[in-house]
Structures are given as C-alpha cells and as structure tokens.
C-alpha cells in the first residue's frame, strides 16, 4: 500500500511538472506571437488552466515532502501525549477540510459537464476539462492527509522539517 501511495503522489507531481512545462510553452507562444505579429487564440486561458492544474496536482507531493508551511510554535512547547493529540487533531481537521474541498471540486467539475459550461473567452473550452486537474489534485491531497493521519496514529509518521528558516539571513 505504501508503494502505491508514494507512486500516486510522485505520479501527480510528474503530471504537475508536465503541466508546468505546458504553461511555459503557452507563455512562450504568447510572447513570441506578440514579437512576430501573430496571435494564437486562447493562450492566456490555457496558461491559466495549466497553472491551476499544476498547482493542485503538486499539493500532495509537497505535503508528503514536508514543504507545506507548518506553524510549530505550539507543537515545540508540547511533548508526549499532548503533542501527539494536537497533531492528530490537526490532521483530522485537515482531512475533513480537504475531503469537503475535494467533494466540491469534483461536484463543480461534474456540474460544469452537466450544464455544458464553457469559458467566456475566444477558446470556448468546456470548463469541466480544466477543472478535472483541480478536482484530481484535491482528491489526492485528501488521500495524502488521511495517509498522514493514519501514520500519526500508528506512530510511524516522520515529520520532515525543512532547514530553510535556518538559512535565512
């Protein structure tokens, strides 16, 4: 199960990187088009869709690498059962929030498909297509939070802390 979950997080991150590369292509196409006097319709909209998809798909991978912002001021003052209790509470709360967020992202995508909602730009893209990236990323993030909660309850969770604040000058 661990290998499957890590593969899911890594796959989502790889897909996010692919979408980020697509964003680069869209921006270069837009800038190059202005310099060479040609216009490719929808490049701005597609750049936005790709940026949103890459951001959401990278969330779970970022969480599992310990790169999300964590406020550890209170946790540092606690020890033992109190610290574990606060961690479990925070992770359970995060699970509930991300589960609701994932549900409503999926619902938004489904409703856009049902109502044949299209973008108002010149590209007239069916909005459910770019919303899938957001929905899938939110679902994978919810899975990652449940994974973290289960690991914390079992006592197997390793909190990876970044040394970034120590390098701040």
N, C-alpha and C positions, 0 to 999 in steps of 0.2 A: 504494500500500500504506500509506503514511504517513497519508493522509487517512482510510482505512478504519479503521486502528488508533486514531487520535485520535477518530473518531466512535464507535467501540466504547467507549473509556474515558469519553467525555462522555455517551454513552447510559446506561452503567452508573451514572454519577454522578447523572444526571437521575432514573433509576429509584430510586436510593438516596434522593434528596430526596423523591420521591413517597411512598416507604415511610415516611420520617421524618414526613411530613405525616399519613400514616395513623396513625402512632404517636401524634401529637398528638391526633388525633380520638379514638382509643381511651382515652387518658388523660382527656381532657375528658369523654367519655361516662361513664367510671367515676366521676370526681369529681362530675359533675353528677347522676349517678344516686344517689350517696350523699346529696347535698343535697336531692334531690327524692323520695327514698324509692322508687326503682325500681332494678331490677338487670338488667343485660344480661349474660347468661352468656358467659363466655369472653373478656371484655375484657382481663383480665390476661394470659392466654395469647397472645392475638393481638397485644397490645402487645409482648410478648417476641419473638414471631416477626418482627414488623415491625422491631424494633430490630436483631435479628441480621441480617436481610436487608439493611437499610440500611448497617450497618457493613461487611459483607463486600462489597457492591456498590461501596462508595466506596473500597476499598483501592487498586485500580489507578490510579484518577484521582489519589488522594493521592500515590502513588509517582511518577507522571509529573510532578506539580507540585513535587516535591522537598520535600514536607511530612512524610515519614516521618523518624523520629529516626535520625540518622547520627552515629556516633562518628568524628570526623575527626582525632582526636589523632595517630594513627599516620600517616594519609594526609598530614597537614600537614608531617610531618617527612621524608617521602619526596619524591623527584622523579624525573622521567624514566621509565625502564623499570620501576623498582621500584614506583612509584606506579601505573602502568598495570597491571602484573602483579597487584598486590594488588586493584585494582578488578575486574579480570577474574575473579580467583579468587573474590572475594566475590560477584560477580554470578552466576557459575556455581554456586556453592554455594546461593545463594538460588533459582536456577532449579530445582535438584534438590529442595530442600526444598518449594518451592511446588508443583512438579509432583506430588510424593508427597502433599502435603496435598490438592491438587485431586482426585487419583485417589481418595483415601479419602473425601473429601466426596461425590463422585459415587457411590462404592460404597455409602456409608451411605444415601444417598437411594434408590438402586436397591433395596437390601435392605429398607428400610422399606416400599417399594412392594410388593416381592415377598411379604413376610411380613404385609402388611396391618397394619402397626404403627400404632396410634392413640394420641393423647395420653391421659393418665390423668385429665385434668380433665373438667369437665362439657361442654366443647365437643366432645370426642371427634373431634378433627381428625386425618385421616390425616397422619402425620408427614412423609411424603415431600414434601408440598406446601410447608411452610415450609422444609424442608431444601434445596429447589431454589435458593432465594436464596443460601444459603451455598455450595452447590456451584458455581453460576454465578459468584459473586464470586471464589471461589478459582481457578477456571479462568481468568478474566480477569486476575487478579493474576499467575498463572503466565505468561500471554501477555505481560504488561507487563514481567516480569523478563527474559524471553527477548528482547523488544524492546530493553530497556536493555543487555543483554549484547551483542547484535549491533551496536548503536550504539557501544558502548565499543570493541569490536574494530575497527570501521571508523574509529574516531577522530572520530565525529560526535556523540558524546554530550555534551550540555550539562547539567552538574550545576547545578540551580537551588538556590541556598542561600538560606535564609530569614534575614532580618535580625532575627528575633525575639530571639536572645540579646543582641544589641546594645542592645535597648530595655529590658533587664532592669535595674531599679534597686534 
